[in-house]
């Protein structure tokens, strides 16, 4: 199985690099041997990532959005991309929910606030 960490993408490369770093750390922690980072509005694109994982032997891919909420890009853009790429590559591609609602998200906010309130 291949994993794609999928972010919005930015014209600021350091923002994209931050997402790549989180993806790399998550892959190490999760023991993912097949993973890619992809962006909606930067490179590599989701199509690039899916093609790379398919070439590496993945027959199933899980896309994990690096988005906080289920906004327009996840409601409109991502489903169409996934449908097209699934048909193009003959793969099962599933999409995880955005980060909103994850039990550790509120803890992260508390930790960040504590950095400035001590």
N, C-alpha and C positions, 0 to 999 in steps of 0.2 A: 504494500500500500504506500502511496505517495501522499505527502502532506504539503499544502501550499499555505503559507502565511500571506494573506492578501490585504494590502493597505491601499489607501487612497493615492499616495504618491504626491510629491511636491517638487517644485522647481528649485528648492533648497536641498542640495544633495545631502547635507548633514542630517536632515529629517529622514530621508530615505535610508541613510546609513544606520540611523537609530533603529529603524524597523528591521533591517537586515541583522543587526546585532541581537535584538530580542529573538528573532527567528533562529539564529545560530545557537543561542543559549537554550532555547526551548527544545531544539533538535537534540542537543547534547543531553539535556535533562530527561527527555522523553525516549531517548534511544532510537530516534528516527534515522534510518539510513538513507531514505529517499525523501528529501524535502527541498523546497524552493521558496524563495520570497518573490512576490509579484505585486504589481501596482496597477491601479485603474488608470492613473494619469501620469505614469512614469515607466521607465523600463527597469527590469524586464516586465513584460505584460503577463497577464494570466495565460494568454495563448502560448507565450514563450515558455512559461513554467510547466504547463501541461505537456507541451511537446517534449521538453527535456525529461520529464518524469516518465512519459510513455516510452521514449527512446531508452531509458534506463531499466525498463521492464515493469513499470507499474501498470496494473490492470484496473486499479481502483484508486481514486484520488479523493481526499477530503480537503476542502478549502476552509480555512479558519480565518474569518474576517478580523483584521486588526482595526476594527471600527467600534466605537462605543455603543451606538444605537442603530436601530433598524430604520435608517433614513432612505432617501430616494435612491442612492446608489445600490444599496443592498436589496431594495424592493423592486427596482426597475432594471438597473444595468446588469447586476451580477446574474440574475436568473437567465437572462438572454445569452450572456457570455457562456455560462455553464451549459446551457442547452446546445448551443452551437458547437462548443468544444467537445462535448460528450459525443455528439454525432460524428464530428470530424475525425476523432481519434478512436471511436468505438470503445469508450471507457465509461465506467460508472463514476460520476462525480457528484459527491454530496457536499452540502454546505452547512457548516456549524453556525449556530446563532452568534450575533455580535457579543461583545464583552459585557454589555448592559445585563444586569441580572445575575452575573456571576457572584458567588458569595464573598470572594476575596476583594472585589472592587471597592466596597465601602471601607474595608480594612486598609487598603492602599491610601485612600483619601485621609483616613485618620492618621496613618503614619506620616504622610506628607505634611499635614497640618501640625503635627507634633514637632517636626523639624523647625518650625517657625514660631512655636508658642512656648518654647522652653525657656 
